[in-house]
Amino acid sequence: MKVLIAGSGIAGLTTALRADALGHDVELIVKGELGGGSTAHAQGGIAGAYGAGDSPALHALDTMHAGDGHGGPLAIATLVDGAAAALDALVSAGVAFDRAADGSIARGLEAAHSRPRIAHAGGDATGRAISHALVARLRASEVRVRERAFAADLLIDEGRVRGIRLVSGSEIEADAVVLATGGAGRLFAHTTNPPETTGDGIAMALRAGAAVADLEFMQFHPTVLAVGTPFLISEAVRGAGAVLRDAGGRRFMVDEHPDAELAPRDIVARAVARRADEQGSPVVLDATILGAPELAHRFPTIDAELRRRGLDWSRQPVPVSPAAHYLMGGVVTDVDGRASLPGLWAVGETARTGVHGANRLASNSLLEGAVFGARLAEALEAPRAFESLTLLGSASRCSNSSDSKKAGRFSRHALQQLMWERVGLLRDDEGLTDAVRTLHAWEAPSPRTSAEQEDANLLVVARAMASAALERTESLGAHFRLSPALIGAA
Ligand SMILES: Cc1cc2nc3c(=O)[nH]c(=O)nc-3n(C[C@H](O)[C@H](O)[C@H](O)COP(=O)(O)OP(=O)(O)OC[C@H]3O[C@@H](n4cnc5c(N)ncnc54)[C@H](O)[C@@H]3O)c2cc1C
């Protein structure tokens, strides 16, 4: 079977390698170079309940709890039960996970996990280690790779997806098309995501009429360096003992949640934003208790980056604020990666399998790419109709209509600012209504270049996200609607 995969993060690479091993004719395209995307930036690690005192059932409970009860039980069970095999496959692919004294894979703790179950490599360079190992495997495989090949749209014939049209105009046909194009953090003015994450696969699916859901659930990471270019300071640092303090030096998270700094991400992110707003300056992350040798040993990437910026976090707390980080929603798939259109599949952050519910549990996304990438490849030969899944979230449709009212000129910068201010981590009816109106008043650029294609994709996904957020009138997980009484307080 000819399989065409767009994207070379953990999801695309895992799918390609497994499909190749199964004897499929695999081609992988990527809009930049191999190894781009969010995967290589992942610091904290990859979750998996494989150690003593832990179990997939506990991992499933934590995942469901973090997702505010909105996750799909089957998808979650598939994720946690697949962790041990996924970790084994990564080890076999050459990922050198950090080891404990007894030789077993060392396990760290992260927010909202009830057990230490996060495997990491090179301290905080887990994503880089995974990406390097899988890219090396790919280069040694039969998979054909096209770099700088930007997927623009799906080719559809008689209701079936038959391939992909590139921005260059050329077309690639395939029996199965897999969208593994990552998330959409670049919708927002402040994000941890690299430049490639412009929601391309989700926009393609929306334009083709495939089911897309849960776009209102965007996770904002609470601890991103608040000076200079946004730079993530992993949750694992708080897992190791670092704390958040306000301008008066108080650990304000203690009053917010029983788990204080290790409360679910959305709770920490909102508390950080509120406190910063109240005091008129960012809160700080205090890791001084860990000391210089420990910080350099456990978090070498973060340590080096902070020192490069002239910050000595072993002596001085560093200012942090939230930034857009991870999209829980996406192209709706079943637990084998099948999307709603025949011939279309999706995996990784592009997909909405239902594992993350309304809020992702830390370190579950690398795991999702590894588990569901392998499952998708195994399922290619056994095509059966997409079973219409019960959509727990609101389904999104592509909207190209533009409002007659003028709302200034479209630019990527204006869109990112609007999304940050109106569709960010604290939302209200007025702001969302304004965002939907403005986004629909903007003309979608007619894409001729890669940058214009990204702009068009951002606008399509932004419209769907803002509309989904407006439609969901209650707060759930990462989607937080301010009640009228809170608007002034935030
Ligand atoms: C700073 C940071 C830290 C993180 N830390 C962790 C962590 O510790 N643990 C964890 O589990 N998760 C973490 N995450 C989240 C996790 O890294 C991502 O969710 C995951 O790597 C997504 O993998 P993916 O394969 O779906 O997509 P990506 O790794 O984003 O890859 C997407 C690929 O698609 C390509 N692409 C995009 N559009 C097109 C197009 N139109 N045509 C062709 N190719 C295209 C890109 O170039 C790229 O190759 C982190 C994310 C960030 C940004």
The ligand as an ORCA input file, in Angstrom:
! r2SCAN-3c Opt
* xyz 0 1
  C       8.970     23.414     24.241
  C       8.110     22.161     24.287
  C       8.314     21.230     25.289
  C       7.531     20.062     25.332
  N       7.795     19.115     26.293
  C       7.115     17.946     26.250
  C       7.451     16.886     27.132
  O       8.375     16.994     27.935
  N       6.740     15.726     27.035
  C       5.721     15.551     26.147
  O       5.108     14.481     26.111
  N       5.390     16.549     25.293
  C       6.070     17.716     25.319
  N       5.737     18.711     24.437
  C       4.679     18.450     23.444
  C       5.236     17.496     22.387
  O       6.575     17.846     22.098
  C       4.424     17.558     21.107
  O       3.058     17.469     21.381
  C       4.797     16.389     20.195
  O       6.200     16.373     20.006
  C       4.087     16.517     18.867
  O       4.608     15.558     17.996
  P       4.040     15.458     16.536
  O       4.821     14.389     15.852
  O       2.578     15.342     16.589
  O       4.348     16.885     15.866
  P       5.714     17.755     15.725
  O       6.834     17.178     16.504
  O       5.342     19.145     15.999
  O       6.057     17.558     14.189
  C       5.260     18.102     13.172
  C       5.947     17.896     11.835
  O       5.084     18.245     10.769
  C       5.765     19.055      9.838
  N       4.759     19.860      9.135
  C       3.912     20.775      9.667
  N       3.130     21.287      8.717
  C       3.462     20.677      7.545
  C       3.026     20.788      6.224
  N       2.057     21.647      5.864
  N       3.608     20.004      5.262
  C       4.595     19.143      5.575
  N       5.081     19.015      6.851
  C       4.517     19.762      7.805
  C       6.732     19.835     10.715
  O       7.760     20.404      9.957
  C       7.198     18.707     11.640
  O       8.139     17.891     10.988
  C       6.513     19.872     24.375
  C       6.300     20.821     23.380
  C       7.091     21.955     23.313
  C       6.856     22.951     22.228
*
